[in-house]
Amino acid sequence: MDSRVEMDDEAENRGGMWDLEQKLDQPMDEEAGRLRNMYREKKFSTLLLLRLAFQSLGVVYGDLGTSPLYVFYNTFPKGIEDTEDVVGALSLIIYSLTLIPLLKYVFVVCRANDNGQGGTFALYSLLCRHAKIKTIPNQHRTDEELTTYSRTTFHEKSFAAKTKRWLERHASRKNMLLMLVLVGTCMVIGDGILTPAISVLSAAGGIKVDHPHMSNDVVVLVAVIILVGLFSMQHYGTDKVGWLFAPIVLLWFILIGAIGIVNIFKYDSSVLRAFSPVHIYRYFKRGGRERWTSLGGIMLCITGTEALFADLAHFPVLAVQIAFTVVVFPCLLLAYTGQAAYLMKNKEHVANAFYHSIPDSIYWPVFIIATLAAIVASQATISATFSIIKQALALGCFPRVKVVHTSKNFLGQIYIPDINWILMILCIAVTAGFKNQSQIGNAYGTAVVIVMLATTFLMTLIMLLVWHCHWILVLMFTVLSLVVECTYFFAVLFKVNQGGWVPLVIAAAFLVIMYVWHYGTVKRYEFEMHSKVSMAWILGLGPSLGLVRVPGIGLVYTELASGVPHIFSHFITNLPAIHSVVVFVCVKYLPVYTVPEEERFLVKRIGPKSFHMFRCVARYGYKDLHKKDDDFEKKLFDNLFLFVRLESMMEGCSDSDEYSLYGQQTERSREGLVMKSEGVSNSVDTTISSVDAIVPVKSPVHANNMTTSSGQASSQTDELEFLNSCRDAGVVHIMGNTVVRARRESRFYKKIAVDYIYAFLRKICRENSVIFHVPHESLLNVGQVFYV
């Protein structure tokens, strides 16, 4: 059942329950609209835009820029028979770079960012805000009032509305869409393994060019040492060395572009005829299966394009477009054309065409820059992997792992230790196992093309539901993208047995983990939803709840944003006492990139005042982090005390009145409302002085008499003092330790998934108590078993 309907039903049946939701603390509509559109409206000076374009080179384009190291070798792994094939391959490279990175990603897909955030989960979050396709239905109408919850509306009879209804009609369609996102995510994780392997191995291969008798094992050993160093340095983050990335990548692009120009005029300028697409036709006309399978190598020229979108971060789209069109695109075209010109005269050097084409006088400086550029490219892909796993974790699609914030200045810079070491082990295994670029290139191509296909399907929905494009325009984009990408996809299928199976196996393993975890999360939520306790039963117990109310505050953690969870009834039926104050805490993630700090908490009362029961919903976006401090509990109580004050101020008004905050509260006035244990009487005065900030939207009940006002102030002070005394007596965190089991009659694969895989993942993942930094001595686990 939809959570919104349940919330409305609860509101009708709760009797005297007070409901004071976040709309008391919402900014004005005009201000909210301004905040929602701040990325669209923000103007950058020309100088700042150029500076951001320069910085984006190091973060966004490292992977795409190192492709010239290995493209021609993977295109012709058995050597070049006819030099005309070089021209045909170059023509394919030129038009692949133009159609996919330039037209599709830089000018279309990058515009679909979620307030600066890129990647498959950012696209999925955008879709979740425009259609009810989220598989965990824990959203409430108040979530849509967030300043970051931007979405557009459309006419009920429009094509977008029909698409929305088609998606929402069946759960199977929602699951298929989620599966598409998970497949794309798993392939990005595969990129995080294969990019460092092929980039570093290709860069290290330059040693062998200058020393041709050196064993290939030495090159692999050098690559492995660099990889171990790269992954071992991840916990420091890129904040301290990130300023080096952009100059290194800019120098790399200038070098490869300059070398390309020299080679064009030095060897064979006739390769410039490859800019005519007729050479693509002639390339395939010469026939042979090898022409078709060579596409698997040619498509490596567009690897890093998906990382470009995933690493978009907070760079303005215009800065990314300037960097690509002014620096990246021209330099890449010159680099590939220069290599092709060299190969026209030296086709036997295809194995290390890039290094062979470098003039002897600058060989070693270029080798050093190439190695540094490969490290930067690897770093960008690893960072993108961390980022997308964090997004998956927030949306309930990945087991809880430790996430470390590595920068005080940049929210997006994170480090996930467990994933880092898994990536390192797999990356070293791939490098040492294959030992050559060709098979790793085959694997890399498979991963990249599947991610691109997933992005194309998601972009089709984005163009319909979010951008409201005409269906003919959507069809043109989809068909053009699929023609190119499906061509490459069928080409890489021929190379599955030559290394292309690696990303498929890696992706399958991660897909099983992610889908099983998500399935278990959904089933746990459904169990809590269906077994929640009715308010009539709670009210029937009376203010004491039929138990001894001992001093203290009990924080009961639940996944429900409405209703009383089953663990609470389980708790009070097995223990003879409960705390004087009970707060049901729900921590939920929304399909937004961040929730502003001042809008994070929703607080309301459950039942009459004498019950001393509250609900607090803490809302996070997929980029938000639980920092390593204990301010979560402090902020929770600050918002609870603020709620009590505002509720008391509203008591003199009729139930039919609606109130809003006139203007946005400043932090100073908000802090003034938050009561400290040693200053109750002072805080009452602050509250009364702030009352003029609250005005009725509809006609108010006019001023109450002074006796009533003083009585409310006294009641408020008494409750605040009671809450403080309970807080001083001790806070206990009550968490459910739910064990999920498959029913006896379940099919064998369901038993394996639930009883073994999900149980194992639950056992090794982080507990909620660790995530919320709950002191061990304040933790109380309530065990329960349910069957699916």
DRENMI-680386 format. One record per residue (C-alpha): z, x, y. Coordinates in steps of 0.05 Angstrom, whole numbers, plus 32768, in hexadecimal, padded with zeros to 4 digits. Layout:
     c3     c1     c2
      Z      X      Y
...
REM end
This chain:
     c3     c1     c2
   8000   8000   8000
   7FF0   8019   8045
   802C   8038   8068
   801C   8014   80A9
   8021   7FD0   8088
   8063   7FE4   8067
   807F   7FFB   80AA
   806C   7FB9   80CA
   808C   7F92   8092
   80CA   7FBC   8097
   80CD   7FAF   80E3
   80CC   7F64   80D6
   8103   7F65   80A1
   8135   7F97   80BC
   815D   7F65   80E5
   8186   7F8C   8117
   8167   7FCF   8109
   8157   7FF5   8148
   8112   8012   814E
   8109   8043   8186
   80CB   806C   8175
   80A9   80A5   8198
   8087   8078   81CB
   80C6   8080   81F6
   80B3   80C9   81FC
   8067   80C5   8202
   8041   80E0   823E
   8016   80B3   8268
   7FD2   809F   824D
   7FAF   80C5   8283
   7FD5   8105   8273
   7FCC   80FA   8229
   7F81   80F3   8232
   7F80   8133   825B
   7FA4   8159   8225
   7F77   813D   81EE
   7F3A   8156   8212
   7F55   8198   822B
   7F26   81C2   8200
   7EEA   8199   8216
   7EFC   819A   8260
   7F17   81E0   8266
   7EEB   820A   8293
   7EE6   8255   828A
   7ECF   8286   82BE
   7E92   82AF   82AD
   7EBB   82EF   82A8
   7EEE   82CF   827A
   7EB7   82B1   824F
   7E96   82F5   8246
   7EDA   8314   8235
   7EE6   82DE   8200
   7EA0   82E7   81E5
   7EAF   8332   81DE
   7EF1   8323   81BA
   7ECF   82F2   818B
   7EA3   832A   8170
   7EDF   834A   814C
   7EFC   8309   8131
   7EBF   82DE   8121
   7E83   830B   8113
   7E9D   8346   80EA
   7E86   8329   80A7
   7E41   8314   80BF
   7E37   8358   80E0
   7E42   8382   80A1
   7E0D   835D   8077
   7DD6   8392   8087
   7DFD   83C2   805A
   7DE9   839E   801B
   7DB3   8368   8025
   7D73   838F   8013
   7D93   83AF   7FD5
   7DA9   836A   7FBB
   7D64   834E   7FCB
   7D3F   8384   7FA3
   7D72   839C   7F6F
   7D39   83B5   7F42
   7D13   83D8   7F79
   7CD8   83C5   7FA6
   7C94   83BE   7F85
   7C6A   83A9   7FC1
   7C7B   83BA   8009
   7C61   8375   801D
   7C9E   8359   7FFA
   7CC9   837C   802E
   7CA5   8357   8066
   7CAD   8315   8040
   7CF8   8322   8035
   7D01   8335   807E
   7CDF   82F4   8094
   7D0F   82CD   8068
   7D4A   82F3   8086
   7D32   82E5   80CD
   7D2B   829A   80C2
   7D6B   8294   8098
   7D92   82B4   80D2
   7D70   8285   8103
   7D7A   8244   80DC
   7DC0   824C   80BF
   7DED   8278   80EC
   7DC8   826C   812E
   7DB1   8223   812D
   7DE0   8203   80FA
   7E22   8227   8103
   7E24   8244   8149
   7E04   8209   816D
   7E18   81CE   8141
   7E51   81DA   8110
   7E7C   8202   8141
   7E7C   81C5   816F
   7E9F   819E   8138
   7EDF   81C7   813F
   7F22   81A3   813F
   7F3D   81B9   8184
   7F27   8200   8176
   7F36   8201   812C
   7EFE   820C   80FA
   7EF4   8209   80AF
   7EEC   81D2   807A
   7F32   81B7   8083
   7F29   81B2   80CE
   7EEB   8186   80C1
   7F13   815E   808E
   7F4B   8153   80C1
   7F19   813A   80F4
   7EFF   8108   80C1
   7F45   80F2   80AE
   7F52   80DE   80F6
   7F13   80B4   80F9
   7F19   8092   80B5
   7F51   8081   8085
   7F3D   80B4   8051
   7F7E   80DB   804A
   7F96   80D6   8003
   7FE0   80D7   8017
   7FE8   8098   8042
   8025   80B0   806A
   8009   80A5   80B0
   8024   8073   80E2
   8007   8055   8121
   8035   8080   814C
   8013   80BE   8131
   7FD3   80A8   8153
   7FF7   80AB   8197
   7FFE   80F7   8192
   7FDA   811D   81C9
   7FB7   8148   8195
   7FA2   810C   816B
   7F5E   8105   818D
   7F2A   80D6   816F
   7EF1   80AC   8186
   7EE3   8062   817C
   7EA2   803F   8168
   7E85   7FFA   8164
   7E96   7FD2   8126
   7E4C   7FC5   8117
   7E36   800D   8121
   7E1D   803B   80EA
   7E5D   8065   80F3
   7E89   8028   80E6
   7E61   8017   80A6
   7E69   805F   808E
   7EB4   805C   809D
   7EBC   801C   8075
   7E93   8039   803C
   7EC1   8076   8038
   7F01   804D   803C
   7EEC   8018   8009
   7EFA   803F   7FC9
   7F2E   8074   7FB9
   7EFA   8099   7F8F
   7ED1   80A8   7FCE
   7F0E   80C4   7FF1
   7F1C   80F0   7FB4
   7ED4   8108   7FB1
   7ED8   811C   7FFB
   7F19   8140   7FEE
   7EFB   8163   7FB2
   7EC0   817A   7FDD
   7EF1   8197   8010
   7F19   81B9   7FD9
   7EDA   81D8   7FBA
   7EC7   81F3   7FFE
   7F0D   820F   8008
   7F0D   8230   7FC4
   7ECB   8252   7FD4
   7EE7   826C   8016
   7F20   828A   7FED
   7EEA   82A9   7FC1
   7ECB   82C6   8001
   7F0F   82E5   8010
   7F0A   830B   7FCF
   7EC0   831D   7FCF
   7EB6   8330   8019
   7EE6   836B   8018
   7ECA   8381   7FD4
   7E80   8383   7FE8
   7E8B   8399   8031
   7EB9   83D3   8021
   7E92   83E9   7FE3
   7E51   83E8   800A
   7E6F   840F   8043
   7E8E   8442   8013
   7E4A   8449   7FF1
   7E34   8472   802D
   7E59   84AE   8010
   7E29   84B0   7FD5
   7DEC   84B1   8002
   7E01   84F3   8020
   7E1A   850C   7FDD
   7DE8   84EF   7FAA
   7E07   8512   7F6E
   7E4B   84F2   7F79
   7E63   84C3   7F43
   7E63   8478   7F52
   7EAB   8476   7F3A
   7EC0   84A0   7F76
   7EA0   846D   7FA5
   7EC5   8434   7F81
   7F07   845B   7F85
   7EFE   8465   7FD1
   7EEF   841B   7FD9
   7F2D   8408   7FB0
   7F59   8436   7FDA
   7F3E   8416   801B
   7F49   83D0   7FFE
   7F91   83DF   7FE9
   7F9F   83FA   802F
   7F7E   83BD   804F
   7FA7   838A   8027
   7FE7   83B2   802E
   7FE2   83B0   807A
   7FDA   8364   807D
   8024   8356   808A
   801F   837A   80CD
   7FEC   8347   80E4
   7FB1   8355   8111
   7FD6   834D   8152
   7FE3   8398   815B
   7F9E   83B1   8147
   7F75   8373   8157
   7F60   8390   819B
   7F3A   83C6   8174
   7F10   8395   814C
   7EE1   837E   8184
   7ECF   83C5   819C
   7EC2   83DB   8154
   7E95   83A0   8144
   7E71   83A5   8188
   7E64   83EF   817B
   7E4C   83DE   8135
   7E1A   83AA   814E
   7E00   83DA   8184
   7DF8   8411   8150
   7DD2   83E7   811C
   7DA7   83C9   8153
   7D95   840E   8170
   7D88   842C   812B
   7D5B   83F0   811D
   7D32   83FC   815C
   7D2A   8446   814B
   7D14   8436   8104
   7CE1   8401   811A
   7CBC   8433   8145
   7CC8   846F   8118
   7CB0   8451   80D6
   7C87   8411   80D9
   7C84   83E1   8114
   7C56   83B3   80EC
   7C93   8392   80CD
   7C99   836A   810D
   7C65   833B   80F0
   7C9E   8320   80C4
   7CB0   82F3   8100
   7C76   82C8   80E9
   7C8E   8297   80B3
   7C4C   829C   808F
   7C67   82DA   806C
   7C9C   82AE   804A
   7C63   8285   802C
   7C3F   82C4   8015
   7C7F   82E1   7FF8
   7C88   82A6   7FC8
   7C3C   829F   7FBC
   7C3C   82E3   7F9B
   7C66   82BF   7F66
   7C97   82D7   7F32
   7CDE   82C2   7F24
   7CF7   8300   7F47
   7CDF   82E5   7F8B
   7D09   82A7   7F80
   7D48   82CC   7F67
   7D42   82FD   7FA2
   7D59   82C4   7FCE
   7D9E   82D0   7FB3
   7D9D   8314   7FD5
   7D7B   82FC   8014
   7DB0   82C7   8020
   7DE5   82FE   8026
   7DCA   8308   806D
   7DEE   82C7   8080
   7E30   82D6   805D
   7E69   82D4   808F
   7E4C   8295   80AF
   7E82   8269   8091
   7EB7   829C   80A5
   7E9A   8297   80EB
   7EAD   824D   80EC
   7EF0   8256   80C8
   7F05   828E   80F8
   7EF1   8268   8136
   7F3A   8265   814C
   7F41   8255   8196
   7F01   8277   81AF
   7ED8   8247   81DA
   7E99   8232   81B6
   7E70   824C   81F1
   7E8E   8292   81E9
   7E7C   8293   819F
   7E35   827C   81B0
   7E2D   82B2   81E6
   7E46   82E9   81B6
   7E15   82D3   8180
   7DD7   82C9   81AA
   7DE0   8306   81D7
   7DFC   833A   81A6
   7E00   8326   815D
   7DBD   8303   8151
   7D90   8336   8174
   7DB4   8372   8155
   7DB1   8355   810F
   7D66   8347   8116
   7D5A   838E   812E
   7D85   83AB   80F5
   7D60   8385   80BE
   7D1B   8393   80DE
   7D2C   83DD   80E4
   7D41   83E1   809B
   7D01   83BD   8086
   7CD8   83EF   80AF
   7CFB   8429   808B
   7CF0   8409   8047
   7CA6   8401   8054
   7CA1   844D   8051
   7CDD   845B   8023
   7CE0   8422   7FF0
   7D05   844E   7FBD
   7D42   844F   7FEC
   7D50   8405   7FE6
   7D94   8411   7FC3
   7DB4   842A   8004
   7D7F   8418   8036
   7DAF   8414   8071
   7DCD   8459   8068
   7D8A   847A   8058
   7D6C   845E   8098
   7DA2   847E   80C5
   7D8B   84BC   80EB
   7DAE   84FA   80D0
   7DCD   850D   8113
   7DF9   84CE   8116
   7E03   84C2   80CB
   7E4E   84CE   80C6
   7E62   84AA   8107
   7E3B   846E   80EE
   7E5C   8473   80AA
   7EA1   8471   80CA
   7E8F   8436   80F6
   7E70   8412   80B9
   7EB1   841B   8092
   7EDA   8402   80CD
   7EAB   83C7   80D6
   7EB2   83B6   808B
   7EFE   83B7   8093
   7EFA   8389   80D0
   7ECB   835A   80AA
   7EFB   8359   806F
   7F36   834C   809D
   7F12   8310   80BD
   7F05   82F1   8079
   7F4C   82FD   8060
   7F67   82DD   80A0
   7F39   82A1   8096
   7F52   829B   804E
   7F9B   829B   8065
   7F8A   8267   809B
   7F66   8237   806C
   7F9D   823C   8037
   7FD1   822B   806D
   7FA7   81ED   807F
   7FA3   81D9   8036
   7FEE   81E2   802D
   7FFC   81B6   806A
   7FD0   817E   804E
   7FF3   8180   800A
   7FBA   81A3   7FE5
   7FDB   81E6   7FD6
   801E   81FB   7FB8
   8054   820E   7FEA
   804E   8259   7FF8
   806F   8286   802A
   804A   8288   806D
   805D   82BF   809D
   804D   82BC   80E8
   8034   8302   80FB
   802B   82F8   8146
   8056   82DD   817E
   8019   82D2   81A9
   7FE6   82B2   817B
   7FF8   8276   8150
   7FBF   827F   811F
   7FD1   82C5   8107
   7FF6   82BC   80C6
   8002   82E2   8086
   800D   82C4   8040
   802B   82FB   8013
   801E   82D9   7FD0
   7FD5   82CB   7FE0
   7FCC   8310   7FFE
   7FDF   8334   7FBD
   7FB7   8303   7F92
   7F7A   8311   7FBE
   7F85   835C   7FB9
   7F8B   835C   7F6D
   7F4C   8331   7F65
   7F26   8359   7F99
   7F36   839C   7F77
   7F25   837D   7F33
   7EE0   8366   7F4E
   7ED2   83AA   7F6F
   7EE8   83D5   7F33
   7ECB   83A4   7F00
   7E84   839E   7F1B
   7E7F   83E3   7F3D
   7E3E   83D1   7F60
   7E29   83A7   7F9B
   7DF5   837F   7F76
   7E23   8356   7F48
   7E57   834D   7F7F
   7E1E   8336   7FAC
   7E0A   8302   7F79
   7E51   82E8   7F76
   7E57   82E9   7FC2
   7E17   82C1   7FCB
   7E2F   828A   7F9C
   7E70   8281   7FC3
   7E4E   8280   8007
   7E18   824D   7FF7
   7E4A   821B   7FD8
   7E76   821E   8016
   7E39   8211   8042
   7E25   81D4   8018
   7E6C   81B8   801F
   7E6A   81C3   806B
   7E26   819F   806F
   7E41   8161   804C
   7E7F   8160   8078
   7E55   816B   80B7
   7E2B   812E   80A5
   7E6A   8103   80A7
   7E82   8125   80E7
   7E40   8116   810A
   7E45   80CD   80F5
   7E90   80BD   80FE
   7EA5   80EE   8135
   7E66   80FC   815E
   7E44   80B8   8152
   7E00   80D9   814C
   7DC4   80AE   813C
   7DB7   80AC   80F1
   7D72   80CA   80F9
   7D8F   8108   811B
   7DC4   810C   80E4
   7D8E   8107   80AF
   7D65   813E   80CF
   7DA1   816D   80D1
   7DB6   815E   808A
   7D70   8163   806C
   7D5F   81A5   8090
   7DA2   81C4   807C
   7D9D   81AD   8033
   7D55   81C5   802B
   7D6A   820C   803F
   7DAD   820D   801C
   7D97   81EB   7FDC
   7D5E   821D   7FD7
   7D90   8255   7FDA
   7DBF   8230   7FAB
   7D8B   8229   7F73
   7D78   8272   7F7D
   7DC0   828B   7F73
   7DC6   8260   7F34
   7D97   8292   7F13
   7DCB   82C8   7F21
   7E07   82A5   7F04
   7E06   82D2   7EC7
   7DFD   8310   7EF3
   7E3F   830A   7F19
   7E36   82C5   7F37
   7E6A   82A9   7F06
   7EA3   82CE   7F29
   7EAC   82A0   7F65
   7EA2   8263   7F38
   7EDC   827A   7F0B
   7F08   828C   7F46
   7EF8   824A   7F69
   7F04   8222   7F29
   7F49   8242   7F21
   7F5D   8233   7F69
   7F3E   81ED   7F65
   7F68   81DC   7F29
   7FA7   81F5   7F4D
   7F97   81CF   7F8D
   7F82   818E   7F6D
   7FBC   818C   7F3C
   7FED   819B   7F74
   7FCE   8165   7FA0
   7FCF   8133   7F66
   8019   8141   7F5A
   8028   813A   7FA5
   8005   80F7   7FA9
   8028   80DD   7F6B
   806C   80F3   7F85
   805E   80CF   7FC7
   8047   8090   7FA3
   8086   8092   7F78
   80B2   8096   7FB6
   808A   805F   7FD8
   8090   802E   7F9E
   80D8   803D   7F8D
   80F5   803C   7FD3
   8134   8013   7FDF
   8130   7FD1   8004
   8154   7FCA   8046
   8174   7F89   802E
   8199   7FB1   7FF8
   81B0   7FE5   802B
   81C8   7FAF   805C
   81EB   7F8B   8023
   8217   7FC8   8016
   8236   7FC2   805B
   8246   7FFA   808D
   826A   8023   8059
   822F   801E   8029
   8262   800C   7FF3
   827B   8053   7FF4
   82AD   8080   8016
   828D   809B   8056
   82A5   80E3   805D
   829F   810B   809E
   825D   8130   80A6
   8213   8124   80AC
   81E5   811D   8070
   819C   812F   807B
   8175   810D   8043
   812F   812C   803D
   80F8   80FD   8028
   80AC   80F9   8029
   80AF   80B1   8042
   80A5   80A2   808B
   80BF   805B   8080
   80F2   803B   8052
   812F   8058   802E
   811D   8089   7FF6
   8130   8081   7FAD
   8158   80C1   7FAD
   8189   80A1   7FDE
   8199   8067   7FAF
   819C   8099   7F75
   81CD   80C2   7F9D
   81FC   808A   7FB2
   81FD   806A   7F6D
   8214   80AC   7F4D
   8245   80C6   7F82
   827F   809F   7FA0
   8276   80B9   7FE8
   8242   80C2   801E
   8244   80E3   8062
   8258   80BD   80A1
   8213   80C6   80BE
   81D3   80C5   8094
   8190   80DD   80AF
   8151   80D4   8086
   8124   810F   8097
   80DA   810B   8089
   80AF   8149   8096
   8066   8138   8095
   8025   815A   80A8
   7FEF   8135   80CF
   7FA4   8142   80D1
   7FAB   8164   8115
   7FAB   81AF   8123
   7FEF   81AC   8146
   8025   817C   815D
   8042   818C   81A2
   808C   819F   819E
   80A2   8166   81CB
   807E   8133   819E
   8094   814F   815B
   80CF   8122   814B
   80D2   80D6   8143
   8118   80B9   813E
   8130   8072   8130
   816D   804E   8117
   8172   802D   80D3
   819E   7FEF   80D1
   81D6   7FDC   8102
   81FB   8011   8129
   8237   800E   80FB
   820D   8029   80C2
   8200   806B   80E7
   81BE   8074   80C4
   8180   8092   80E5
   813A   80A7   80D3
   811A   80E6   80EF
   80D0   80F6   80E4
   80BB   813E   80F4
   8070   8143   80FC
   8047   8183   80F6
   7FFE   8195   80FC
   7FDA   81C1   80CA
   7FE1   81FE   80F8
   802B   81F4   8106
   805E   8221   80E4
   80A7   821B   80D2
   80C1   8259   80F5
   80F7   8285   80D7
   8132   8269   80FE
   8162   8230   80F9
   814A   8209   8136
   812D   81D1   810B
   8172   81B3   80FF
   8185   81BD   8149
   8146   819B   8162
   8151   8162   8131
   8197   8155   814D
   817F   815D   8194
   814C   8126   8189
   817F   80FB   8165
   81B0   80FF   81A0
   8177   80F2   81D1
   8165   80B4   81A9
   81AC   8099   81AC
   81AD   80A1   81F8
   8169   8080   8203
   817B   8048   81D2
   81BC   803A   81F8
   8196   8037   823A
   8166   8004   821C
   819C   7FD5   8201
   819E   7FAA   8240
   8156   7F96   8239
   8138   7F5F   820E
   8116   7F6E   81CC
   80D3   7F58   81E6
   80D0   7F8D   821D
   80A8   7FCC   8213
   80BA   800C   8235
   8096   804D   8242
   80A8   808E   8263
   808F   808F   82AB
   8070   80D4   82AF
   807C   810D   827F
   80C3   8126   8276
   80CE   816E   828A
   80F3   819C   825B
   812D   819E   828D
   8137   8153   828E
   8130   8151   8242
   8164   8187   8239
   8191   8161   8268
   818E   8125   8239
   819D   814E   81FC
   81E8   814F   81F3
   8211   818C   81E2
   8251   8183   81BD
   827C   819C   81F6
   825F   8171   822E
   825C   8128   821A
   8274   810A   825C
   8245   8136   8285
   8209   8122   825B
   8217   80D8   8268
   8210   80E4   82B2
   81CF   8109   82A7
   81B5   80CE   827E
   81C6   809C   82B4
   81A6   80C6   82E9
   8166   80CB   82C0
   815F   8080   82B3
   812F   8078   82ED
   80FC   809F   82C5
   80F6   8064   8295
   80D3   8026   82AE
   80BE   7FE6   828B
   8075   7FD9   827B
   8080   7F8E   827B
   80AF   7F67   82A9
   80F6   7F80   829D
   8137   7F5B   8295
   8156   7F69   82D9
   8193   7F93   82E5
   81D0   7F87   82BA
   8214   7F83   82D8
   823F   7FC2   82E0
   826E   7FAF   82A8
   8236   7FAD   8275
   821B   7FEF   828C
   825E   8011   8287
   8269   7FF3   8243
   8226   800F   822B
   8238   8053   8246
   827B   8051   8222
   825A   803C   81E1
   8226   8073   81E8
   825C   80A7   81F5
   8284   8090   81B8
   8247   8095   818A
   8234   80D9   81A5
   827B   80F2   819B
   827A   80D5   8155
   8238   80F8   8145
   8252   813A   8160
   8293   8136   8138
   826A   8128   80F9
   823C   8162   8108
   8279   8190   8111
   8294   8177   80CE
   8256   8192   80AB
   820D   8184   809E
   81F4   817C   8056
   81AA   817E   8044
   819B   814E   800B
   8159   815B   7FE9
   8137   813A   7FAE
   8127   8166   7F73
   80F2   813A   7F53
   80D7   814C   7F0F
   8092   812F   7EFF
   807F   8120   7EB7
   8042   8102   7E97
   804C   80C3   7E6E
   804A   80C8   7E22
   800B   809E   7E1E
   7FE7   80CA   7E51
   7FA8   80F0   7E3D
   7FB1   8139   7E29
   7F90   8156   7E68
   7FBF   812E   7E94
   7FFA   8148   7E6C
   7FE1   8190   7E74
   7FD6   8186   7EBF
   8019   8164   7ECE
   8049   8180   7E99
   8031   81C8   7E9B
   8006   81DA   7ED7
   8029   81B0   7F0C
   806E   81BF   7EEF
   805E   820A   7EF0
   8045   8206   7F38
   8084   81E1   7F4D
   80AE   8216   7F2B
   808D   8252   7F4E
   8081   8233   7F93
   80B4   8235   7FCB
   80E9   8200   7FCE
   80EE   81D2   800B
   8134   81EE   8018
   8116   8233   8022
   80DF   8219   8050
   8111   81F5   807C
   8142   8230   8078
   817A   8205   805C
   81BA   822D   804E
   81C8   822D   8004
   8210   8215   800F
   81F7   81D8   8035
   81C3   81C3   8002
   81CB   8189   7FD1
   8193   817B   7F9F
   818B   8136   7F81
   8164   8138   7F3F
   8137   8101   7F26
   80FE   80FA   7EF4
   80C1   80CD   7EF9
   8085   80C3   7ECC
   803C   80BE   7EE0
REM end
